[in-house]
Amino acid sequence: MIKDKLNILVTGCGGDIGQSIGKILNEYSLVNNLYGCDISDKNAAKFIYSNFFIGLPCKDPNYIIYLEKIVKEKNIDFIIPISEPELRFLSIENINKIGNAELIIASSEALHVGFDKLNTADFLKRENLPFPITHSVEDIEKIEDFPVIMKSRTGSGSSNVSIVRDNETFNTIKKGNPDFIVQEFLDGNNGEYTCGVFRSTSGIVRSIIFKRELMGGFTGYGEVIENKEIDKLLHDVVEKLNLIGSINIQLRLTSKGPVVFEINPRFSSTVRFRHLFDFKDVQWSIEDKLGLPISDYKQTAIGKKLYKGFNEYIQ
């Protein structure tokens, strides 16, 4: 599939990731018309996407039919779904194309493993990669060694993650959250890292590593670092996943070395910063789908810092 210019639809574009991708695509020379939709217009995406409209939630029975209509009317070439509910739905239904539009999403194994934190830990263990000891909360009656991490098996972000230091707290959280997991607390003295990793159809692997600090559950500050041990682990993970596409891997550098604790099988909230640092995984994903050579990448951002800010929009 080779065209001079593309019509691209970004669904679930109202959040920070969707807005970041909109800014990237507005500057991309291959884009002809950029469309964005969300289930609400009470966000800043309508100021970024000149062709913004209200869409349907993925749980709506007409979700696919509606998108097929949009694809046909607007001659859409690619759809980039952003929201996790959409991505989970598309993964479960094994949908890679809507009408004539191909989806730009991570490959199926990455989606299956990444969207379930228990699956993530089991995958790492099975592939002989460093892993945090992880159990379903329903399988644990009493904790012997504290602290532990408790969090949703399927949730995203760090805002609903608890560090638990006693059985009273454990039982309280367990009672109201049967979908939670109990995970080994990883020593964080050497920091927490969020890493973008892209792998092409032909097996080209590229990564960028941020040592980060969280703000409201998301990366608020980060510095691009170089670490060969982390980089090797990232490459090993995506090779074992047989990844095609772009994902985000979160890890801690422990006394035992780097240990992955989450795989987010989607573009992440640092996607715009990565792009500004020449890690152009949105662009590379489109090139890969088109069968074009992947643009060159020279890692020149080591030591550069990101600061998550805000824009104001008034209407």
PESUL-V564770 format. One record per run of one state. SS is the DSSP state (H for helix, E for strand, - for the rest). FROM is the first residue (numbers start at 1). LEN is the number of residues. If there is no record, write none. Layout:
SS,FROM,LEN
SS,FROM,LEN
//
This chain:
-,1,5
E,6,6
-,12,4
H,16,11
-,27,4
E,31,8
-,39,6
H,45,4
-,49,2
E,51,4
-,55,8
H,63,12
-,75,3
E,78,4
-,82,2
H,84,9
-,93,4
E,97,2
-,99,2
E,101,3
-,104,4
H,108,7
-,115,2
H,117,10
-,127,4
E,131,1
-,132,2
E,134,3
H,137,3
-,140,8
E,148,5
-,153,9
E,162,3
-,165,2
H,167,10
-,177,3
E,180,5
-,185,7
E,192,8
-,200,5
E,205,11
-,216,2
E,218,8
-,226,2
H,228,14
-,242,3
E,245,10
-,255,2
E,257,8
-,265,6
H,271,6
-,277,4
H,281,10
-,291,14
E,305,3
-,308,8
//
